[in-house]
Amino acid sequence: MRIAVLDRGKCKFGTCGYACIKVCPGVKMREETIVQGKDGYPIISEELCSGCGLCAKKCPFGAIKIVNLPGESGKPFFQYGTNTFRLYGYLLPKEKSVVGVVGVNAIGKTTALEILRGALRPNFGKYSGKLSWDEIKSEVRGQEIINYLQALEEKRFRVAHKMQYVEELAKSHKKLGEALEEVDETDGAERIAEELELTASLSRKLSELSGGELQRTAIACTMLRDADAYFFDEPSSYLDVRQRLLVAKRIRELAKEKSVVVVEHDLALLDYLSDYVQVIYGVRGVYGKISTLKGTRVGINEFLDGYLRDENVRFRDYAIKFDVKGASEGRKGAISLSYNDLRKHYPAFSLSVAPGKIYEGEVLGILGPNAIGKSTFVKMLAGVEKPDEGETGAEKKKVAYKPQYLKSAFEGTVRQLLAQSNVDAASFEEVKHRLDILDLMDKDVAHLSGGELQRLSIALCLCTKADIYLLDEPSAFLDVEQRLNVAHLIRKTRDSDDKPAFVVDHDILFIDSVSDRLVVFEGAPAKQGKASPPRGMRDGMHSFLREMGVTFRRDPETGRPRANKPGSQTDEEQKASGNYYYA
């Protein structure tokens, strides 16, 4: 089986003069292997294609992908159209359980959810027309999904869906309280607003809410529906660690009576809230295949290993492992930067930072809730903000800074931006491959997605010659593999040039992977924040997790941090011993 996919967003057939058609051996033998479609875009015949890959290699814009599939793959469960992405297999909700879904971006997770909620109908590769229920039933006869699809078809099964892009809510001018009351089918609007810490914002318009407030609003609206199954697409985006745990606990409460499916890139959170896991693997933007239902630990470990045992499939040529450094007290050596007692005052917020020092090649992870001053601290180090009291020590140093909120005002392509930037060529060689920057080169910067802009911004920061590197929430909008690639690159680039870095993030697994020591923020969000001096990993994590009320242990196979299920024997034992971090 062969898949040919054309990315119409990249294809510029008017510029290249149909280079794909000109080099195709089939076309040269007078076969219609690649023809010009009615809309001008080339159409590749998957039946006639020999799989030589010349069209993909010669396409100047990287718009074509030719992929060979194992013969037993069978029909796709859903395909969008000619030379487009297709999905094999299906997600399977479980009664009174949370099914977690893990996979990279552009692999079909959202498509699979759209099928589950009935927004897309399975078409089994027959995309030219809408299939009848009898045709669908014939295709899935004998499979577990048939009862679910039939209940959905007969409208005997109600679903509630939390969309991925919560920014859409900001287009409304309704007040938050009005929005919750409008969708409330359980008489629980007041209770859910309190549980998700939205009570203080009920009188504000949705267009005035922050990203974190919009995310919690979308989650609240979903939970207020009276449904049989609840689907959450990336519920952790914009949320800090404490808010993620609040949402996770609420989702687990929901699953005591309902079926829940959660798509999530924060592995620690996914581990914390899931009873089962399904892995989606394949080739980004080309096809996705959904694994069988697996236990949470097994599913996540197999995803990290890149090998699915039941399916006997290796989908990645390397395994992702984690360094066991729970007792790390950081590096010792020459001091790269010292900052004294820093203070910053705003009309409604004040921040105090305890003195600290960072050593050569060290990475300081920064943890704390939203609106507590983490970004303000980093902005002071970057020179964007000036402290009212104290000195950062970075005033006369060259700083590379990736801010929390990214802008794409540059007029031109990524290639043009890189040509004008002060990028170190040697550093960029590895970074561009690990972050898939080559795939973005001919895209307009102004049209990049959140994840694409994030990867580009990280690459620009890490490949700039500087004395200090500052990265504010680098994991936002990235999938699991991309996050771990970024963590690896931060560590490797710091080890190679001995320049220190400060990294702010809410993904515990990411912070654990990248940090030598921690700075922990506490206080009253949006009112007063206080930063600790740099602390060893065990001490810093122990203090932070105790405040969150969650315990972590190490997985014996991968070394990854695993959140203990609340109330489990391990959780109770670690809390009783006062050890919240990797017993």
N, C-alpha and C positions, 0 to 999 in steps of 0.2 A: 504494500500500500504506500502511496506517495501523496504528500500534501504540498500544494503550491499556494502560497499566500502573498498577496500584493497589498502593501500598505499604501492606500490612496493618499494618505496625508503626506507621504514622502515622494510619491511618483510625480515626476514632472516630464511627462512624455513629449510635451511641446518643446522642451529644452534639449533633451538627449537624442531626439530623432529615433525613438524606439530601438535603443541599443540592444534590448533583450531579444527583439525579433531578428535583428541582423546577425546575432552570434549563435542563435539556436540551431543545432545540427538537424533537428527535425524539420524546421522550416526550410533549411537548405536542401533537404530531400523532398521538398514539395508537400510536406505534411502540415496540417493546420495545428501544429503544437502550440504556437502562440499567435493569436490574431488580434487585430484592433477591434475593440468593442464599439457599440453604437455611441457611447459617451466619450470615446477617445482612449480610454484606459485599456491596456493590453489584457487579454484573457488567456490564461495558461490552461491547457488541457492536461489534467492529471493522468488521464488514461494514456495519452500519447507521449508524455514527458518521460525521458530516459533517466532522469535524475542526475545528469552530468553536472548541473549547477553553474553552467557558464553564464546563464542569464543573471543569476544572483551575483556572481563575481564581477560581471561587467557593468551592472547597473550603477551609475555614478552616484546615486542617492541612497543606495542600500534599501530599496523599496521591496525587494523580492526575497522570499525565503523558500527553499525547497527542502523538505524534510521527509525521510523515509521512516515509515512506521512498521512495527512487527505485523506479520500477516494476520495474527489472531486478534487484532484490535477491533475488527468488526465495524458496524455502522456507528457513526457519531450519534449521541443522544440529541444533540442540537448543533446546527450550523447556520451561520448568519446569511450566507450567500455564496456566489462564485468566488473562489480564491480568497476566502475569508476564514476567520477563526472558527474552530469547532471544538465541541466538548464531548468527551467520552465518559459514560457513567453518570451517576446521580448521587446527590446527597440524600441521606435517609434519617429523618427525625425519629427520635426515640421517646416514647411516652415517659413523662416524669423524669426527664434527663436533659442534660446540656450536651449537645454535640458540638465540639469545636472544629473549626475548619482552618487548616494551615496550608500556605502555599505562597509563591512569589507573586508579584504584581503581574497583571495581564496574562493570567493563567486560567481564568474562568470562574473565580470564586463568586463574583457578583452575578455572572450569568447563571450559575447554578442556583443562587438564591432567587433570581427572577423566575426561574422555572418552578421552584418550590412554592412561590407565592402566587403563581398563576399568571404572571405578567407575560411570560413566554411559554409557548406550548412546545413540547418535544416534537421535532420534525424528522429525526433520523436521517439527516442529510437531504431530505426532500423539501428544499426551501422555496421552491417556485410557487407553492400554494399552501393553504392552511389544511392540515390533516384533520379528518373527522375523529371523533372519540373512538369509533370502532377500529379505525386504522391504528390509532395509538395503542389501544388495548391489545390488538393483535401483535404489535411489536414488543410489548412488555409482559405478555402472558407468561406466568410462571415466575416472575420476578417480584421481589418484596415491595417494590415501589407501586405496583398496580393498585393496591387498596387505597393508598394515599391519593394517587392521581384520580381515581374514581370518586372518592369523597370530595375532592376539590372540584371535579367536573360537575357533580350533582349538587354543589353548594351546601354540602352537609358539614363542611369543615372550614372554619374561619381562621385567617392568619393575620398577624400584625407584623409590620416590617419597619425597622429603623434603617433609613437610607444611609448610604456612605457619605454623601456630600451634604452635611448639615447646613452649609452656608446658604443653601436655597431658602431656609427659613427666614433669613435676614431680609428677604425681599418683601415680607409681610409687614404691615403697619399695625397689626393687632398687638395688644398687650399680652404679656406672657400668661397672666391669669386667665384672660379670655380664651387664649389658645388651648389651655389645659381643660377649661370647663367645656369647650366646644367638642373635644374628642372623648371626654370622660364617659365611659360606659360602666364604670365600676363604683361610682361615688367615692373615689379615692383621691381626687385631685389635691385636696389639702394635705393629706397624708404623704403622698408621693413627692409633693413639692418640698415638704419638710425633710423627708428622707434623703433627697438628692440636693439639699441645700439651695433651693430656689426661692424660698419664701420671701427673702428680702428683695427679690427682683420681680415679683408678681405684677407690680404696677408699671413696669418698664416695657417699652415696645420691643418686639423681637428684633427690629432693625438696630436697636441700641445695645444688644447683648454681645458679650465677648464670645470667642470660639468655644470656650469651655462651657459657658452658659447655654449656648445653642445646642451643644452636644447633649448636655443633660436634659434640655428641653425635649429634644428628639427622642431620647430614651424614655422620658416620662410620658410623652404622648403615646408611644408604642405600648408601654405597660398599662396605660389606662384603657386600652381597648379590651373588650371582652372577646377573647379569641381562644382557639384550641392550640395554636402554635405561634411562637414568637421568634422572629428572625432579627438579629442584630448584626449589621455590617460595620465593622471597625468601630466599636463603641468607645475605645480608649483615646481616640484622637482628641487633642486639645486638653485632655484631663491630666492633672498631676497624680502622683502615686496614691495619695489618700482618696481622691475622688474615684480613681480606677477601682480601688478596693470597695468603696461604697457601692459602686455600680455592680461589681462582681457579686457582692453579697446579696444585692437586690435581685439579680438575675437567678442566683441559686435558689432564693426563696420562691421565685416564680416557677422554677422547674420542679418544685415539690408536687405541683398539680398539673403542669402543662409540659408540652414539648418545646424545647428551645434549641435554636441553632445559632452559633456565634462565629463570625469570621473575624479573626484577630491576628495582628502581627507581633504583639507583645507576648512572647512565649511564657514569661512568668505569670502573666494574667490569664492566658489561655489554660495553662496548667492548673491554676488556682480554681477556675470556675467550671472546667469541663469534666464530664463523666466519661465521654468517648471522644475520639478524634478521627477525622477523615483528612487524608493528605491529598492535595491536588498537585500533580506534577506534569511535566511536559516541556514545551518550548514556548517562551514568552511570545504572545501575540500570534502564535501559530495554532497550537492545540493544547488542551488540558485533559488529563485523565484523573478520575476520582478513585481513590483507593477504597478498599473495604473498610468497614467500621472497626476501629482498633481501640484498645484501652488507652487512656490519656498518656501515660508514661511511655508505653510502647510506640504509639503513634508519633509523638514528638521526637523520641530518640531515633526512630527510623527515618524521620524527615531530616534530622541533623546528620545522620549517618549517610544519607543519600541512597539508601537501599531498603526496599520494601520486601520483607521476607515472604509474606503470603503470596504476593504477586510475582516474586522472584525478578524484580526489576531494579536496576541501578540507574537512577536518573541524574546523579551528580558524580563526578569522578574523584571527589574528595569528601572526607567526613569533617564535620565541624566539631572541634573539641574546645574545652574551656580549661584555662589554667586554674589550678586549685591554689588560691592565694588568700584564703580567708583570714590568715593571721598576719598578713603583710602590714608592716609599719612604714612602708614607703622606701624610697631610695635614700641613700646617703652619699654625699659627695659635695662638689662645689655648689654654692648657692647661686641660682640664676636671678632670683627676684625676691626682694623683701618688701612687704607693705606694712605700714603701722596702723594704728587704730583709725578706721575710716568712718565718717559719718556723713549722711546725706539727708536733707530735710525737704519735704514738699508740704504744701498746705494740708493734705490729708494723710500723709504717709511719712514715716521716718525709718531710716536704716542705720544700723551700727554693725561694723565688721571688726571682729577681733584680729589683732596682728597675726601675720603669718609669713612663711617663707616657702619657696618652691625650689627644688634642686634641679640640676641639669638633667634633661631627658625625662623628667617626671610629669605624670598626668594627674592633675587634681580633679576629681569628680565633684560636682556640685549638686546636692539633693535638697529638696524642700518643696512645700506646696506652691501653687500659683499665687501671684500677687504678694510675694513675701520679700522681694528685693534681689533675687538671683540675677536677673537680667540687668538690673541697675548696677550691681557689683561688677559685672563683666563690662558694662558700658564705661564705668569709671576706669577700669584697667585699659580699655581701648582708647580712652581719651574722648569718647563721645559725650560723656558727662564728667563734670569735675566734682570731687568731694567737697563738702562744706568744711570738713576738718580732716586733717591727715594727708599723707602722700602715698600714692600707689606704688612708687618705685619704677613704674613703667613710662614715666613722663619723657624720658630721653631714649627709650628703646623703640625699635621697629616692631609693630604689632600687626599680625594677620588676624582679621576678625570676621567671623561668619555670624551675622545677627540672627535673632529669633525670627523676625518677620522679614521675608524676602521680597524684593521688588524686581520687576523685569522691565525697566524703562529703556534699556538699551535697544536701539534701532538697528537690527542686523542679525546675522546668524551667530550661532555658538562659535563657529570657526572664526568669524571676524572678531568676536569678543576676545577669544583666546589670543589672537594675533596682536591685539592691542594691550593685553594684560602682561604684567611682569611675572610670567609663569616660568619656573625652573624646568627646563626640558627634561633633565634626568629624572626628577621626581615625578613628572607628569607621565612618563612611560608606563609605570605600573599603575598609577592612579586611574588613568583613562581606561584601562582594561577592567580593573576591579569594579569601577563605578559605571561601566558601559557608556562612557562619554562619547566614544566613536559613533554610537548610534544616534547621537544628538547633533552632530557637527553641522548638518545643513538645515537644522530647524531654526526658525526665528526665536530669539530669546523671549520676545514678548508673548509668544504662543506656547511656551513650555508649561507643562502641568506642574502641580506642586511638588511631586516627587522628582521630576526631571530638573526643576530649578534648584531643588535641595541638593541633588547630586552634583550639579554644576558648581554651586556655591561652595560646597565642601572641597571639591577638586581645586578651585581657585585659591581657597584658604590654605590648604595643605601644601600646595605647590608654589606658594609665595615665599621668598627668602625673608625670614623675620627672626626676631629674638624671642617672641612669645606668640603662641597660637591660642586663639579664643574661639570656641565653638558653642553657640547657644542653641540647644535642642536640635542636634544634627540628625536624630533618628526620626523626626517628624516626617510623615508622608512616605517613609521608606518601608519596604517589606522586610521580612525576617533575614533573608540572605544579604540584602543590601546593608542592613544595620550591622550585621556581623562583619561584613567586608569593610565598612567604615571604621568599626572598632579596631580591626586588624591594621588598617592603614594608619590610623592615628598612632597606634603603638609602634608600628614599624618606622614611620617617619620620625617619631620622637627618638627612637633608639638610634637611628642613623645619624642624626645631626646634633643630638644632646640638647635640643631646645625644648623648653617646657610647654605644657598646654593646660588650659582650664576648659573643662567640658561640663555644660549644664544639660541634664536630661532627666526624663521621668521614667525611662525604661530601666528597671532594676538590673535586668540581665545585661543590657548594654553598658551601664555604669560599672557593673561588676567586672565586665570583660576588659574595660579600657583603663580603669583607675588604679593608681598606686596608693593614693590617700584620698580622703574625702573632706569637703567643707559642708557642714550640715546647717541649713537655715531653719529657724523656728520663729514663732511669734504669732501675731494676729494678722492674717491676710488682709491686704488693702489698708492696714492701719499702722502696723509696726513690725519690722523684721530685724532679726539678729543672726549674724553668721558666726559660727564657731571657728576657732583656729583649725588649720589642717590636722586631721586625725587619721590614725591607722585604720585600715579597712575594717577590721573586726570591731574596733571601738565605735567608728562612725556608723557602720551598718547596724550594729547592735542598738545604738541610741535611736537611730532613725526608725528601725522596724518596731522597736518597743513602743514608740509613739504611735505608729500605724496599727499596732495590735496584731501583727502577722509574723509568723516564724518561717524561716527558710532552712532547707537542708541541701546537701550536694547529691546529685544523681551519681551513683557509683559507676555507670557506664560512660557518660559524657563529661562529667564534672560540672554540669550546668547547675545554677541555682534553681531549686524547686520550692515553690510556696506550698507549705503544708495546708491541707484542707482545714478550715476552722472547726475546732472541736474534735479533731482526730486525735488518736493516741499520741502520735509524735508531736503534734501541736501542743497538747496539754503537757507532755513531759518536758518539752523545751521551755515553755513558759514557766513551769514550776521550778526549773533549774536556773531561770533567768538568762538562758542562752537563746537569743532570737536569730542568730546568724550562724548557720552551718555547724550544727552539732557534730 
